[in-house]
């Protein structure tokens, strides 16, 4: 099976300065694209999200607690329209 068949494509709108910050974080954590292609060896924000999801699946309470301790939390759902 090709590498293209093993991933789900998801496009999210982010702030302009978010991508470089995610690339820096991926670099700091040693998460790089390892699939042959244009981005091979580049810091991998998608890989960072995969690692975060894996950590959450392994221990949701620890990940949620750690993120909240860092001040990462939303405002809850928006009010009804």
Residue, then its C-alpha position, 0 to 999 in steps of 0.5 A: x500500500x502506498x503512503x498516501x493510503x495510510x493517512x487522512x488528509x485534514x485541512x485546518x485554518x490556523x493563525x499565520x504564525x502558528x505553523x512556524x511555531x508548530x514546526x519549531x515544537x516538532x523540531x524540539x521534540x524530534x518529530x520529522x517527516x519520514x515518508x519519502x517526498x517533498x517534506x522528507x526530513x522536515x519538522x512535521x506538525x502532522x507528526x506532532x499531532x499524531x504523537x499528541x493523539x497517541x499520548x492522549x489515547x494512552x493516557x487521556x487524563x495525564x495529557x488533558x491535565x498537562x495541557x490545562x496546567x500549561x494554560x491550553x484550554x478552550x472556552x467551551x462550546x459556542x452559544x446556540x445560534 
